[in-house]
Amino acid sequence: MDHQAGKLQTAARAVLTPPFRFFWRITTEGLEHVPSSGGAIIAPNHVSVLDSFFVPLVLGRRMTYVGKAEYMDSWKTKYVFPAIGMIPIDRSGGDASAAALNAAAQVLAAGELFGIYPEGTRARDGRLHKGHTGVARLAMRTGCPIVPVGIIGSDEVQPPDSKTPKPFRRVHIRFGRPISVEKYSDRAADRMILRQITDEVMFEIRNLSGQEYVDTYAGAADRPGKIAPVVPLPERPAAPEPAVATAQPSVLVASAASSPAAVAVANGSIEADGVERKSSSAVLKSRPLDLGLDLELTSA
């Protein structure tokens, strides 16, 4: 596949960044964990269609990702999505997964960033769902590290089924420590290893986003009564303690809520279809910024 997607990304970033920053307060954390060169896999949670705009706009490097070919049928997205780096994939064919994997491998082989949503589709209920093993397969095939990402608040900007985004909302993007798969290089065909790597990625995303994790795939779990209990995921070794900051950062995430339970009630609602919609922005209200994390708060 000829790698043309995103060739206008620099220009698109220059055009889109000012209005995005005017309409939404976008802050980042942990950008230093994104490699400054070489191939790397960017793996965010997915709660809004605008996630595919917010993440590339805060990165200083070109990022490519795959998206459904249906976006090419709408005049609103036909030119913008490819310009910011989307490679359209027809999901109706049986070889769609192979085509997406091949396209991603070409991008990574060229030393660029490739974005993939491990959940496979948007989580319409605001929870973090079980990851598909495609992210692990891609990492094992290319040897590139996986950078987990937690996006907070983008579903407040454009909730599910909303046709237009809401202005003046807060979006916070957290980048975690890269996950290396080199120690598994001789077990690329082992399905258990692929699942283990995927679960580790989802565990890191959960820590970054603060979402509730459910052991069902996104889409299938949107129906009432299909939400599974939280399932423990494998732990990672803790990072060395960072030096204590001598001054408070100029950007604050949010104040702590007096009661996490009260926040969950306030930010969740049962809609006409019987599905509870819980916004990820509740995380900003229920989780104060932990300055003990190995992520440095920056303003993007």
C-alpha positions as CSV (number, residue, x, y, z in Angstrom):
1,M,0.0,0.0,0.0
2,D,1.3,3.4,-1.0
3,H,1.7,5.4,2.2
4,Q,0.0,8.7,1.3
5,A,-2.2,9.2,4.4
6,G,-1.2,12.1,6.5
7,K,1.0,13.8,3.9
8,L,-0.9,17.0,4.7
9,Q,-0.8,16.5,8.4
10,T,1.7,19.3,9.1
11,A,-0.5,21.8,7.2
12,A,-3.7,20.3,8.7
13,R,-2.2,20.7,12.2
14,A,-1.3,24.3,11.5
15,V,-4.9,25.0,10.3
16,L,-6.8,23.0,13.0
17,T,-4.7,23.7,16.1
18,P,-5.8,27.4,16.6
19,P,-9.6,26.7,16.4
20,F,-9.2,23.5,18.5
21,R,-7.4,25.4,21.2
22,F,-9.8,28.3,21.1
23,F,-12.9,26.1,21.5
24,W,-11.4,23.5,23.9
25,R,-8.9,23.5,26.7
26,I,-6.5,20.8,25.7
27,T,-3.8,19.7,28.2
28,T,-1.3,16.9,28.1
29,E,0.7,14.8,30.5
30,G,3.7,12.5,29.8
31,L,4.5,13.6,26.3
32,E,8.1,12.8,27.1
33,H,7.2,9.1,26.9
34,V,6.5,9.4,23.2
35,P,9.8,8.5,21.3
36,S,11.3,11.5,19.5
37,S,12.2,9.2,16.6
38,G,11.6,5.7,15.3
39,G,8.5,3.7,15.0
40,A,6.1,3.5,18.0
41,I,2.5,2.4,18.5
42,I,0.1,5.0,20.1
43,A,-2.7,3.1,21.8
44,P,-5.5,5.3,23.3
45,N,-8.9,4.6,24.8
46,H,-11.7,5.7,22.5
47,V,-14.7,7.6,23.7
48,S,-15.4,10.2,21.0
49,V,-15.0,10.5,17.2
50,L,-12.8,13.6,17.9
51,D,-10.1,11.4,19.6
52,S,-8.6,11.0,16.1
53,F,-8.1,14.7,16.0
54,F,-7.1,15.5,19.6
55,V,-4.2,13.0,19.8
56,P,-2.4,13.8,16.5
57,L,-2.8,17.6,17.2
58,V,-0.8,17.4,20.5
59,L,2.0,15.3,19.1
60,G,5.0,16.9,17.5
61,R,5.4,14.0,15.1
62,R,3.4,12.7,12.2
63,M,0.9,10.0,13.3
64,T,-1.0,7.6,11.0
65,Y,-3.9,5.4,11.9
66,V,-6.5,3.2,10.2
67,G,-10.2,4.1,10.0
68,K,-13.4,2.7,8.5
69,A,-13.8,3.4,4.8
70,E,-17.3,4.8,5.4
71,Y,-15.6,8.0,6.4
72,M,-14.8,8.5,2.8
73,D,-18.5,8.6,1.9
74,S,-19.2,11.8,3.7
75,W,-18.1,15.2,2.4
76,K,-17.4,16.3,6.1
77,T,-14.7,13.7,6.6
78,K,-13.6,12.6,3.1
79,Y,-10.7,15.0,2.9
80,V,-10.0,16.0,6.5
81,F,-9.5,12.4,7.9
82,P,-6.9,11.3,5.3
83,A,-5.2,14.7,5.7
84,I,-4.6,14.1,9.4
85,G,-3.3,10.6,8.8
86,M,-6.2,8.1,8.4
87,I,-5.7,5.1,6.1
88,P,-9.2,4.0,5.0
89,I,-9.9,0.2,5.4
90,D,-12.9,-1.6,4.0
91,R,-14.2,-3.6,6.9
92,S,-16.7,-5.6,4.9
93,G,-14.0,-8.0,3.4
94,G,-12.5,-10.9,5.2
95,D,-9.0,-9.6,4.8
96,A,-9.7,-6.3,6.5
97,S,-7.6,-7.1,9.5
98,A,-4.7,-8.2,7.4
99,A,-4.9,-5.1,5.3
100,A,-4.9,-2.9,8.4
101,L,-1.9,-4.8,9.9
102,N,0.1,-4.5,6.7
103,A,-0.6,-0.8,6.4
104,A,0.4,-0.3,10.0
105,A,3.6,-2.3,9.5
106,Q,4.6,-0.1,6.6
107,V,4.1,3.0,8.6
108,L,6.2,1.7,11.5
109,A,8.9,0.4,9.2
110,A,9.2,4.0,7.9
111,G,10.0,5.0,11.5
112,E,6.8,6.8,12.1
113,L,4.0,6.8,14.8
114,F,1.0,4.6,14.2
115,G,-2.2,5.0,16.2
116,I,-4.5,2.1,17.0
117,Y,-7.5,1.9,19.3
118,P,-7.2,-1.5,21.2
119,E,-11.0,-1.5,21.9
120,G,-11.6,-1.5,18.1
121,T,-14.4,1.0,18.3
122,R,-15.8,3.8,20.4
123,A,-17.0,2.9,23.9
124,R,-20.5,4.4,23.9
125,D,-21.0,3.8,27.6
126,G,-17.8,5.6,28.7
127,R,-16.2,2.5,30.2
128,L,-12.9,0.9,29.1
129,H,-13.5,-2.4,27.3
130,K,-11.5,-5.5,26.6
131,G,-8.8,-4.9,24.0
132,H,-8.4,-6.8,20.8
133,T,-5.0,-8.4,20.3
134,G,-4.3,-6.5,17.1
135,V,-2.1,-4.0,19.0
136,A,0.0,-6.9,20.4
137,R,0.3,-8.6,17.0
138,L,1.5,-5.3,15.5
139,A,4.0,-4.8,18.2
140,M,5.3,-8.4,17.9
141,R,5.6,-8.2,14.2
142,T,7.5,-4.8,14.1
143,G,9.3,-4.9,17.5
144,C,8.0,-1.3,18.2
145,P,7.0,-0.2,21.7
146,I,3.4,0.5,22.6
147,V,2.6,3.9,24.2
148,P,-0.6,3.6,26.2
149,V,-2.8,6.8,26.2
150,G,-5.7,7.9,28.4
151,I,-8.0,10.5,26.9
152,I,-10.2,12.2,29.4
153,G,-13.2,14.4,28.6
154,S,-13.5,14.1,24.8
155,D,-16.9,12.4,25.1
156,E,-18.1,15.6,26.8
157,V,-17.0,17.5,23.7
158,Q,-18.9,15.2,21.4
159,P,-21.0,12.5,23.1
160,P,-22.3,9.4,21.2
161,D,-24.8,10.2,18.5
162,S,-24.2,13.9,18.8
163,K,-23.9,15.5,15.4
164,T,-22.0,18.6,16.5
165,P,-19.2,19.1,19.1
166,K,-19.8,21.2,22.2
167,P,-17.4,24.1,22.7
168,F,-15.4,25.2,25.8
169,R,-15.0,21.7,27.3
170,R,-11.8,20.3,28.9
171,V,-9.8,17.5,27.3
172,H,-6.8,16.0,29.1
173,I,-4.5,13.5,27.4
174,R,-2.2,11.3,29.4
175,F,0.7,9.4,27.7
176,G,2.1,6.4,29.7
177,R,5.5,4.7,29.8
178,P,6.2,2.6,26.6
179,I,5.6,-1.1,26.8
180,S,8.3,-3.2,25.2
181,V,7.6,-6.6,23.7
182,E,11.2,-7.6,23.0
183,K,11.2,-10.3,25.7
184,Y,8.4,-12.1,23.9
185,S,10.1,-11.9,20.4
186,D,10.4,-15.7,20.1
187,R,6.7,-16.3,21.0
188,A,5.0,-14.2,18.4
189,A,2.4,-16.9,17.5
190,D,1.5,-17.7,21.1
191,R,-2.1,-16.5,21.6
192,M,-1.7,-16.4,25.4
193,I,1.3,-14.0,25.1
194,L,-0.8,-11.8,22.7
195,R,-3.6,-11.7,25.2
196,Q,-1.1,-11.0,28.1
197,I,0.4,-8.0,26.2
198,T,-3.0,-6.7,25.3
199,D,-4.3,-6.9,28.9
200,E,-1.1,-5.1,30.1
201,V,-1.9,-2.3,27.6
202,M,-5.5,-2.0,28.8
203,F,-4.3,-2.0,32.4
204,E,-2.1,1.0,31.7
205,I,-4.8,2.8,29.8
206,R,-7.2,2.3,32.7
207,N,-4.6,3.8,35.1
208,L,-4.2,6.8,32.8
209,S,-7.9,7.4,32.0
210,G,-9.4,6.4,35.4
211,Q,-12.2,4.5,33.6
212,E,-14.0,1.5,34.9
213,Y,-12.8,-1.6,33.1
214,V,-15.2,-4.3,31.8
215,D,-14.2,-7.6,30.4
216,T,-16.4,-7.4,27.3
217,Y,-15.7,-6.0,23.8
218,A,-16.9,-2.5,23.0
219,G,-20.1,-2.6,21.0
220,A,-21.3,-5.9,22.3
221,A,-21.3,-4.5,25.8
222,D,-23.4,-1.4,25.0
223,R,-26.6,-3.4,25.5
224,P,-28.2,-3.4,29.0
225,G,-27.3,-6.4,31.1
226,K,-24.1,-7.1,29.2
227,I,-21.6,-5.3,31.5
228,A,-19.2,-7.7,33.1
229,P,-17.5,-7.1,36.5
230,V,-14.1,-5.5,36.7
231,V,-11.4,-8.1,36.0
232,P,-7.9,-7.7,37.5
233,L,-5.1,-7.2,34.9
234,P,-1.4,-7.9,35.2
235,E,0.7,-5.5,37.2
236,R,3.8,-3.7,35.9
237,P,6.8,-2.9,38.0
238,A,6.6,0.5,39.5
239,A,8.8,3.2,38.0
240,P,11.5,4.9,40.1
241,E,10.3,7.8,42.3
242,P,10.7,11.1,40.4
243,A,12.3,14.1,42.1
244,V,9.9,16.2,44.1
245,A,8.8,19.3,42.2
246,T,9.8,22.6,43.8
247,A,7.0,24.6,42.3
248,Q,3.4,23.9,41.5
249,P,2.6,23.4,37.8
250,S,0.7,26.2,36.1
251,V,-2.0,23.9,34.7
252,L,-4.3,22.1,37.2
253,V,-6.3,19.0,36.2
254,A,-9.2,19.5,38.6
255,S,-10.1,19.6,42.3
256,A,-10.9,16.4,44.1
257,A,-14.6,15.7,44.6
258,S,-15.8,15.1,48.1
259,S,-17.3,11.7,47.2
260,P,-16.3,9.5,44.2
261,A,-19.7,7.7,44.5
262,A,-21.5,11.0,44.4
263,V,-19.5,12.0,41.3
264,A,-20.5,8.7,39.6
265,V,-24.1,9.4,40.2
266,A,-23.9,13.0,39.1
267,N,-22.1,12.1,35.8
268,G,-24.0,9.0,34.9
269,S,-27.6,8.8,33.5
270,I,-29.9,6.1,32.2
271,E,-31.2,7.1,28.8
272,A,-34.3,5.9,26.9
273,D,-32.6,2.8,25.6
274,G,-31.8,1.7,29.1
275,V,-28.0,2.1,28.8
276,E,-26.1,4.0,31.5
277,R,-24.0,6.8,29.9
278,K,-21.1,7.7,32.1
279,S,-18.8,10.4,30.9
280,S,-15.0,10.0,31.2
281,S,-14.8,13.6,32.3
282,A,-16.1,12.4,35.7
283,V,-12.5,11.2,36.1
284,L,-11.3,14.8,36.2
285,K,-13.7,15.6,39.0
286,S,-13.0,12.4,41.0
287,R,-9.3,12.1,40.6
288,P,-6.9,14.9,41.7
289,L,-3.6,15.1,39.8
290,D,-1.2,12.7,41.5
291,L,2.2,14.5,41.4
292,G,3.8,11.2,42.6
293,L,3.2,9.7,39.1
294,D,6.1,9.3,36.8
295,L,4.3,11.6,34.3
296,E,5.2,15.3,34.2
297,L,2.2,17.7,33.7
298,T,2.7,19.8,30.6
299,S,0.4,22.1,28.7
300,A,0.1,21.2,25.0
